[in-house]
């Protein structure tokens, strides 16, 4: 969702794109801890939008209709975000580059991560605070399909040796493809989820 839409239409902080441009020009808006001045800057899943001057912070989430929704973040908890590992690449020097769901890349000296794991990153430093594994007993959010927005407990990560996508099975017996699963914590979600139902 473009930042101009977030500020004007969703948050109602401006009536026109011109007013949004003025707000951004005054460097009043942060996305993931960094100043953004581009009207069209994309705000996606788990991104944190902050307006420090008026002490407002929001995290972009998905609701039960699969629509993006901003969830208010209490002061003091806006300094991190969750990023899912989409892929890994070995680069010069033997380091591993983690390719994350929001387009950022992160270099790590020791590769102890798997695709599907979720990193809790400090903003804007990108320091890894915690890792939430795509593994049994952990809490996840379904981010696509007929059960989008629901909270589920992972029972098994089924890795297929064929061209078919890997499956994640939930404690309630249902399952979905790995791409639809975003781990959000261990025993409980680390983030507030709009209209999520605990299963």
Secondary structure as GFF3:
##gff-version 3
##sequence-region A 1 199
A	DSSP	alpha_helix	3	5	.	.	.	ID=ss1
A	DSSP	pi_helix	6	10	.	.	.	ID=ss2
A	DSSP	alpha_helix	17	25	.	.	.	ID=ss3
A	DSSP	beta_strand	30	31	.	.	.	ID=ss4
A	DSSP	beta_strand	34	35	.	.	.	ID=ss5
A	DSSP	beta_strand	48	51	.	.	.	ID=ss6
A	DSSP	three_ten_helix	52	54	.	.	.	ID=ss7
A	DSSP	beta_strand	56	62	.	.	.	ID=ss8
A	DSSP	beta_strand	68	72	.	.	.	ID=ss9
A	DSSP	beta_strand	80	90	.	.	.	ID=ss10
A	DSSP	three_ten_helix	92	94	.	.	.	ID=ss11
A	DSSP	beta_strand	96	100	.	.	.	ID=ss12
A	DSSP	beta_strand	105	108	.	.	.	ID=ss13
A	DSSP	beta_strand	118	122	.	.	.	ID=ss14
A	DSSP	beta_strand	128	132	.	.	.	ID=ss15
A	DSSP	beta_strand	139	142	.	.	.	ID=ss16
A	DSSP	beta_strand	151	158	.	.	.	ID=ss17
A	DSSP	beta_strand	167	170	.	.	.	ID=ss18
A	DSSP	beta_strand	175	177	.	.	.	ID=ss19
A	DSSP	three_ten_helix	178	180	.	.	.	ID=ss20
A	DSSP	beta_strand	181	185	.	.	.	ID=ss21
###
